[in-house]
């Protein structure tokens, strides 16, 4: 049984459940590849994620607000990295508070920008693990 969502997107409903293993999806996410097939990059250009996979037609951007999970992944990872750097730098630079703050400030600015594509990739991988990415029914869309 197939349900058609908005914009002609196939949404799998209760048919055959494909096996989705964590390790391959995690490796694909690290390489910024489609979590469903691993054949195509999720990146269209810097700071622009494709709407769908050019190989398997998995939809990356489905509805308004879907990107909030990627933002959450980016913010939480940035906070964890800042906390880790702070805890590591305390015993090393314990009397140089200004240096520690300067390092943390630079990390807080640079890391989220550098991690942008990976946060999207990990969010898509998580979504694929939980409910499988839907496929686009349009096969001849040259603008993807």
trRosetta pair geometry for C-beta under 8 A, 3 or more apart (Angstrom, degrees):
i j d omega theta_ij theta_ji phi_ij phi_ji
1 13 5.1 -61 103 83 99 104
1 14 6.0 11 52 65 115 100
1 15 5.9 -174 37 -61 59 94
2 10 5.6 -36 -168 -152 120 98
2 11 7.3 137 -169 64 67 51
2 12 6.9 -43 -117 -110 75 43
2 13 6.5 150 -122 24 23 95
2 15 7.3 -8 -65 -28 69 136
3 10 7.8 119 70 -163 47 51
3 11 4.7 -36 76 67 95 104
3 13 4.7 68 -8 -27 109 135
4 8 6.4 -29 -164 -135 110 41
4 9 7.1 133 -162 65 59 44
4 10 6.7 -40 -105 -99 61 47
4 11 7.2 157 -113 15 12 90
4 137 7.3 -15 -124 -26 99 150
5 8 8.0 -16 70 72 60 7
5 9 4.4 -30 61 68 106 99
5 10 7.6 7 14 94 91 1
5 11 4.7 84 -33 -33 112 121
5 62 7.8 -10 124 -163 154 107
5 134 6.8 -3 13 -173 138 168
6 9 6.6 11 70 19 51 108
6 63 7.4 88 48 -93 135 99
8 136 7.4 55 106 -166 88 72
8 137 4.8 -107 157 53 94 118
8 138 6.0 79 105 -41 133 93
9 59 5.6 -2 -137 -45 129 156
9 62 7.1 121 -176 -134 176 90
9 134 5.3 65 161 128 111 135
9 135 7.5 163 -168 88 73 36
9 136 5.7 -50 -118 -110 76 58
9 137 6.6 -172 -121 -3 20 90
10 134 5.9 179 87 -176 60 95
10 135 4.8 -9 61 70 118 84
10 136 7.1 165 18 -126 86 6
10 137 5.0 118 -35 -61 95 92
11 134 4.9 -39 -103 -115 59 131
12 15 6.0 -99 -165 35 92 103
12 132 6.0 -22 46 95 137 135
12 134 6.6 -166 0 -113 78 71
12 135 7.7 66 -41 9 97 94
18 132 6.9 108 45 -109 106 135
20 25 6.4 36 180 -47 93 135
20 128 6.4 -168 -150 140 143 87
20 129 5.5 -177 130 -119 130 54
20 132 6.8 -155 -50 -84 145 85
21 24 5.3 71 77 18 103 100
21 25 6.8 176 87 -5 53 95
22 25 6.0 -75 -153 45 29 107
22 26 5.9 28 158 -23 71 112
22 129 6.6 40 -100 -117 70 136
23 26 5.7 -56 -143 36 27 111
23 27 6.4 25 160 -16 64 106
24 27 5.7 -56 -147 39 33 111
24 28 6.2 34 154 -20 66 105
24 38 6.9 -69 170 -63 103 141
25 28 5.6 -51 -146 37 32 112
25 29 6.3 36 152 -22 64 105
25 35 4.9 40 -147 -159 91 99
25 125 4.6 138 162 -157 100 101
25 128 6.0 -168 -137 86 132 123
25 129 5.8 166 97 -64 170 99
26 29 5.6 -53 -149 34 31 113
26 30 6.6 35 152 -21 63 103
26 125 6.5 112 -86 172 40 152
27 30 5.6 -50 -149 33 33 113
27 31 6.5 19 155 -6 65 109
28 31 5.9 -66 -149 47 31 103
28 33 4.3 -93 -162 73 83 103
28 34 6.8 -52 175 80 130 37
28 35 5.2 147 97 -109 132 50
28 38 4.6 -106 -105 -102 123 89
28 121 7.8 -154 122 -175 69 108
28 125 6.6 158 78 -99 97 115
29 32 7.5 33 -174 -78 33 32
29 33 7.7 -92 -59 49 22 67
29 35 6.1 20 -65 -88 86 103
29 118 7.2 84 159 -156 85 71
29 121 4.3 141 -157 143 72 99
29 122 4.9 88 180 -86 138 53
29 124 7.2 172 -108 67 98 87
29 125 3.9 -50 -67 -36 128 147
30 118 7.4 18 -124 -132 41 107
30 121 7.6 175 -43 125 16 141
31 38 7.9 51 70 -149 131 86
32 41 5.7 19 122 -148 98 86
32 42 5.6 -123 178 36 74 95
32 43 5.6 0 167 -17 131 112
32 117 5.6 2 -115 149 127 119
32 118 7.0 -82 -78 -87 92 61
32 121 5.1 -101 -113 -83 56 146
33 38 4.9 48 131 -145 137 52
33 39 7.1 132 -169 35 114 18
33 40 6.8 129 -154 74 77 30
33 41 6.2 -65 -104 -100 54 43
33 42 6.9 132 -169 -20 9 88
33 121 7.8 66 36 -143 37 120
34 37 5.0 14 94 46 127 81
34 38 6.1 -117 69 -51 77 20
34 39 6.3 -16 38 44 122 64
34 40 5.1 39 -19 60 120 80
34 41 7.7 133 -31 166 75 0
34 42 6.1 141 -78 -67 55 86
34 53 4.1 47 -107 -110 144 130
34 55 6.5 -145 18 45 154 112
34 56 6.4 165 138 32 156 113
34 58 5.8 132 -166 45 120 129
34 124 7.9 -87 -147 139 48 140
35 38 7.6 26 -138 -65 17 68
35 58 7.7 -124 59 122 73 163
35 121 7.5 145 -52 -171 101 69
35 124 5.2 178 -3 123 127 94
35 125 4.2 177 -105 -98 139 63
35 127 7.9 130 60 63 154 78
35 128 4.1 -172 112 12 129 157
35 129 7.9 -79 167 -34 137 75
35 133 6.8 125 70 -20 102 131
36 53 6.5 -121 49 -16 117 160
36 56 5.3 -135 104 87 121 150
36 58 4.1 152 12 -60 150 154
36 128 5.8 -147 -68 -132 72 136
36 132 7.5 78 -108 -160 105 73
36 133 5.1 -97 -57 45 125 122
37 40 7.0 36 77 14 117 85
37 53 6.3 134 28 164 118 156
37 55 5.2 -136 92 100 153 125
37 56 4.0 160 -33 -26 138 136
37 58 7.0 -172 -6 -12 98 124
39 53 7.5 89 63 179 93 120
39 55 3.8 71 86 -63 130 177
39 56 6.8 124 34 -24 121 96
40 50 7.9 -36 135 34 118 165
40 53 5.0 137 61 -163 128 84
40 54 4.7 172 -138 47 158 86
40 55 4.3 -176 -23 -9 116 106
40 56 7.6 -157 16 10 116 78
41 50 7.6 120 104 -12 70 129
42 49 5.7 -12 151 -150 93 92
42 50 5.9 -137 -168 29 46 100
42 53 7.5 -45 -97 -91 68 79
42 60 6.1 137 -149 -111 101 149
42 117 7.4 149 84 -168 105 93
42 120 6.5 -169 128 118 137 115
42 121 5.7 167 40 -95 148 84
42 124 6.4 -179 -119 25 154 163
43 46 7.6 18 -174 -85 120 31
43 48 7.3 94 -165 78 65 61
43 49 6.5 -59 -105 -110 47 55
43 50 7.1 54 99 -19 3 90
43 117 5.5 -6 -84 -136 120 130
44 48 4.5 -65 65 113 108 103
44 49 6.6 97 1 169 95 9
44 50 4.6 133 -57 -72 97 71
45 48 4.7 23 55 44 78 121
47 116 6.2 -7 -106 125 74 156
47 117 7.9 -105 -82 -61 38 87
49 60 5.9 -133 148 136 113 142
49 61 6.8 134 98 -50 111 110
49 117 7.4 157 -82 -127 93 73
49 120 5.1 -143 -84 180 144 159
50 53 7.0 108 101 -83 138 32
50 54 7.1 -86 -164 -34 159 88
50 60 5.8 95 87 24 74 146
50 144 6.2 55 -173 169 107 78
51 59 7.1 -32 155 -148 71 71
51 60 6.1 178 174 51 20 96
51 61 5.1 -71 -133 39 63 110
51 144 5.6 -110 59 -135 101 79
52 57 5.6 3 162 -159 127 48
52 58 6.3 171 -160 82 78 39
52 59 5.0 -37 -102 -105 97 49
52 60 5.9 -169 -92 5 33 84
52 61 7.9 -97 -52 31 61 75
52 136 4.9 -20 -127 -17 160 139
52 141 7.8 64 48 75 136 137
52 144 5.0 -52 55 -148 95 131
53 56 4.9 6 98 51 137 77
53 57 6.0 -77 68 -23 85 10
53 58 4.4 38 7 40 123 85
53 60 7.0 118 -40 -40 70 102
54 144 6.0 164 -89 106 77 115
56 135 6.9 -90 148 -115 81 105
57 135 4.9 59 100 -163 101 85
57 136 4.4 -120 176 46 101 88
57 138 7.7 -180 -148 69 127 60
57 139 7.0 -58 -82 -106 148 62
58 128 7.7 10 -169 -100 147 116
58 133 4.0 53 -168 111 113 132
58 134 7.2 130 -151 78 63 34
58 135 6.0 -51 -92 -96 48 62
58 136 7.7 152 -135 -6 2 84
59 62 5.4 87 128 -83 123 82
59 133 6.2 -173 52 174 61 96
59 134 5.1 -10 29 77 118 87
59 135 7.0 162 -15 -130 87 11
59 136 5.3 118 -67 -55 95 91
60 120 7.8 39 -178 172 119 111
60 124 5.9 -28 -136 -109 87 134
60 133 7.4 -6 -83 -150 47 136
61 66 6.3 161 -148 69 54 136
61 67 7.3 2 -124 -58 93 98
62 66 5.1 115 48 -66 86 156
62 134 6.9 86 -104 37 125 120
63 66 5.4 116 58 -38 63 108
65 68 5.4 -14 -173 -11 66 119
66 69 6.9 -41 173 17 51 106
67 70 5.2 -50 -164 36 62 115
67 71 6.3 64 140 -21 80 99
67 120 7.7 -25 -135 -110 84 94
68 71 5.5 -52 -150 37 38 113
68 72 6.3 44 149 -23 67 103
69 72 5.4 -49 -147 34 33 116
69 73 6.5 36 152 -20 64 102
69 123 4.5 137 115 -147 103 122
69 126 7.4 -140 163 74 134 130
69 127 7.2 116 93 -57 162 111
70 73 5.6 -49 -148 34 33 113
70 74 6.4 34 152 -19 64 105
70 119 4.9 107 -173 129 77 94
70 120 4.5 18 -135 -93 139 57
70 122 7.9 134 -122 64 72 78
70 123 4.1 -103 -80 2 72 157
70 124 7.9 18 -81 -31 110 75
71 74 5.6 -56 -150 37 33 112
71 75 6.2 29 155 -17 68 107
71 119 7.4 80 -83 144 18 140
72 75 5.9 -56 -143 38 29 107
72 76 6.1 22 162 -13 66 111
72 123 7.9 112 56 -98 90 122
73 76 6.2 -58 -141 41 25 106
73 77 6.1 22 161 -15 62 114
73 119 4.3 159 95 -155 108 90
73 122 5.4 175 -172 84 154 119
73 123 5.2 -141 -7 -61 145 97
73 126 8.0 -178 -80 1 135 143
74 77 6.1 -60 -144 40 24 108
74 78 6.2 25 157 -20 62 110
74 112 5.3 78 169 -143 110 89
74 115 5.7 152 -132 105 85 111
74 116 6.6 21 -111 -105 138 47
74 119 3.7 -20 -64 -96 87 166
75 78 5.7 -56 -147 36 28 112
75 79 6.4 27 156 -18 63 106
75 112 7.4 22 -85 -111 48 123
76 79 5.8 -55 -149 37 31 111
76 80 6.4 30 154 -17 65 106
77 80 5.7 -55 -147 38 32 111
77 81 6.3 33 155 -19 66 106
77 111 7.9 -147 117 152 92 118
77 115 6.1 -156 100 171 135 158
77 119 6.7 -148 23 -93 138 102
78 81 5.8 -55 -147 37 30 110
78 82 6.3 30 155 -18 65 106
78 108 6.7 87 173 -132 115 58
78 111 5.2 146 -122 103 88 121
78 112 4.8 -9 -81 -68 142 91
78 115 6.9 -163 -67 43 87 148
79 82 5.7 -53 -146 37 31 111
79 83 6.3 31 155 -18 65 106
80 83 5.7 -53 -145 38 31 111
80 84 6.2 33 155 -20 65 106
81 84 5.7 -53 -146 37 30 112
81 85 6.3 29 156 -16 64 106
81 107 6.5 -149 124 170 109 124
81 111 5.6 -175 87 -154 152 161
82 85 5.9 -56 -146 39 29 109
82 86 6.2 32 153 -21 63 108
82 104 5.6 74 -152 -151 96 95
82 107 5.8 158 -96 106 77 125
82 108 5.8 38 -92 -76 131 88
82 111 7.7 -148 -54 31 84 154
83 86 5.6 -55 -147 36 30 114
83 87 6.3 26 157 -16 65 107
84 87 5.9 -57 -146 38 29 107
84 88 6.3 23 157 -14 65 110
85 88 5.8 -59 -144 42 30 108
85 89 5.9 21 160 -15 67 114
85 103 6.7 -147 156 132 128 114
85 104 6.4 165 98 -96 123 77
85 107 5.8 172 24 -49 168 174
86 89 6.0 -62 -139 41 24 105
86 90 6.6 42 158 -41 61 97
86 100 6.9 79 -128 -179 70 114
86 104 6.1 34 -75 -91 94 127
87 90 6.0 -35 -151 7 29 118
88 91 7.7 -68 -177 34 34 92
88 92 7.0 11 145 -2 66 122
89 92 5.4 -74 -148 50 45 109
89 93 5.2 -18 176 31 89 109
89 100 5.2 151 125 -120 134 98
89 103 6.5 165 -101 76 163 151
90 93 7.4 -75 -119 59 13 68
90 94 5.7 47 174 -95 57 82
90 100 7.4 52 -82 -118 53 147
91 94 6.1 -2 -130 -51 22 112
93 96 4.3 -67 -179 53 100 109
93 99 5.4 -112 -174 87 145 124
93 100 5.4 173 96 -61 128 95
96 99 3.9 2 145 24 117 122
96 100 6.3 134 102 -21 77 85
97 100 5.7 -56 -151 36 34 111
97 101 6.3 31 154 -16 68 107
98 101 5.7 -55 -147 39 32 111
98 102 6.3 35 154 -21 65 106
99 102 5.7 -53 -147 35 31 112
99 103 6.4 31 154 -18 64 105
100 103 5.8 -55 -150 36 30 111
100 104 6.3 26 154 -15 65 109
101 104 5.7 -56 -143 41 31 110
101 105 6.1 37 155 -25 65 106
102 105 5.6 -51 -146 32 29 114
102 106 6.6 29 156 -17 63 104
103 106 6.0 -57 -153 35 30 109
103 107 6.4 27 152 -16 65 108
104 107 5.6 -54 -145 39 33 112
104 108 6.1 36 155 -23 66 107
105 108 5.7 -55 -146 36 28 112
105 109 6.6 21 156 -13 63 107
106 109 6.0 -62 -152 39 30 106
106 110 5.9 7 162 -3 69 117
107 110 6.2 -65 -129 48 26 97
107 111 5.2 24 179 -24 68 119
108 111 6.8 -30 -105 30 16 107
108 112 7.6 11 -179 -8 45 106
109 112 7.7 -84 -176 32 18 96
109 113 7.4 -1 152 -4 57 118
110 113 6.1 -74 -160 42 35 108
110 114 5.9 24 157 -15 75 116
111 114 5.8 -63 -142 43 30 107
111 115 5.7 15 165 -10 69 118
112 115 5.8 -64 -134 48 28 104
112 116 6.8 63 156 -64 60 78
113 116 6.0 -17 -161 -29 31 114
115 118 5.2 -70 -162 53 65 111
115 119 5.5 70 140 -33 91 100
116 119 6.1 -58 -151 29 24 108
116 120 6.9 20 154 -12 60 104
117 120 5.8 -56 -156 37 36 111
117 121 6.2 35 149 -21 68 109
118 121 5.2 -52 -142 39 37 115
118 122 6.1 35 159 -17 69 103
119 122 6.0 -52 -143 39 29 107
119 123 6.3 31 155 -19 62 108
120 123 5.7 -59 -148 38 29 111
120 124 6.3 27 155 -17 66 107
121 124 5.9 -54 -147 37 29 109
121 125 6.3 30 153 -19 63 107
122 125 5.5 -52 -145 38 33 115
122 126 6.3 36 154 -20 66 103
123 126 5.7 -51 -147 36 31 111
123 127 6.3 31 154 -17 63 107
124 127 5.6 -54 -146 39 31 112
124 128 6.2 34 153 -21 65 106
124 133 6.9 17 -170 -80 90 131
125 128 5.6 -53 -146 36 30 112
125 129 6.5 32 153 -20 63 103
126 129 5.7 -53 -151 34 32 112
126 130 6.3 22 155 -14 66 110
127 130 5.9 -59 -144 40 31 107
127 131 6.5 -44 -179 45 67 90
127 133 6.5 74 112 -78 104 81
128 131 7.8 -96 -132 63 17 50
128 132 5.9 35 -155 -122 59 33
128 133 4.9 -28 -97 -26 89 95
136 141 7.2 -55 138 16 142 141
136 144 7.9 -175 50 -94 166 144
138 141 4.4 57 128 -36 124 115
141 144 5.2 77 107 -29 108 106
